[in-house]
């Protein structure tokens, strides 16, 4: 299994998912072993152009059969399946296939398998 993140979109307060121009819905991002940062910075592996997202908002890296998510002291938070990831958790919170990662005001990504038929 090779885990990746699929961009779902921006989920509004009404529950509807909205498209973004900066990251098209359905875009899949392979997560390299060393991982990458999610945020507004031009250096981010997944770049989201929105003031509610910090320049370096969260970090995702692979660890065996799951991903580890770390919040990088963002103001608006990082959530796994609706539960806030504490900024004090430097080891990361595990994410498995099908889990949902949410940044700030509702930017949602899903953990998917790049090789589902293996």
N, C-alpha and C positions, 0 to 999 in steps of 0.2 A: 504494500500500500504506500502510495506517495501522496501525502496530504498537501492541499493548496487552499487558497481562499477565493471564494466566488463573491464578487460584489453584488449584493442584492439591490441596494439603492438607499434612498433617504426615506425612512418611515416617519410619516407625519403623526401628529397627535390623534388624527382620526383613524390611524392604522393603515392608511393607504401608502403604497410605496411609490415614490416619485423618481423619475429619471434625472440624472445629472449629465451635464455636458462634459465635465472634466473626467469622469469615470463612467463609461457606459455600463448599464445594468447587464449582468451576466459575464462580465470580464473576469477571467480566472487568472490568478497570480500564483505561480509556483513558489513555494517557500524553500529557499536554499537552506542547506544545513546550518549555516551561520545566521540565517534569518535576515530580517530587515525592519526598518522603522516605518510606521504609518504616521502621516501628519501633513502639514502644509509646506514643509521645507522642500526645496528642489532636490534635495538628497534623499527624500523618502522613497521607499520601495513602492508604496501606494500613496500617491499624493492627492489630498482632498483640499480643494480651494474653498475654504470656509473659515471665517473667524472663530467659530465655536470649536474648531479643531486646532490643537496646539501645533507649533512647528514640528516638534518631536513628541507626538502624542502617546504612542504605544510601540512596543517592540514585539515581534513574533519570531520564534525560531523553532526548528524541528527538534524533537527529542524522542527517538524511537517511533512508536505507533501513534504519537500525538504531537500537538503543537504546544508550546509554552507562550503565554501572553503576559507581558509586563506593562503596567501603566507607568509612563515616564513623568509622573507628578503633574498630569494634566489637570486643568481646572474643572472641565466638564465631564471627566471620567471615561473609563473604559469598562465595558460590561461583558460578561460571558453568560449567555442564557439568562440575561436580566439581572444578574448579580454583579455588583460593582467589584472590580479588581482593586484591592488596596494598593496604593502607591508604595507602601512599605514592603510589599511582597517582591523582593528582588529575584527570587528563584523562578517566578512566573507561575501562572495558574494554568493547569492542563486544559486543552481543548481537544475533543475527539471528533471523529466523523459525524457530521450533522449538527454540531454545536453552532450557536450564533454568537458572533462578536459584534458589539455595538460601540461606536465611538461617539462621544459628545452628544449632540442633539438628535441622534437617530440614524447615523450612517451605519448600515448593517452589512455584515459579511457572513458567509456560511463556510464552514470547513467541509471541503469535498475531497474526493479521491481522484487524482489524475489518471490512475490506472485501474478503473473499476472492474475490468474483466480479467485481471490477473489472479 
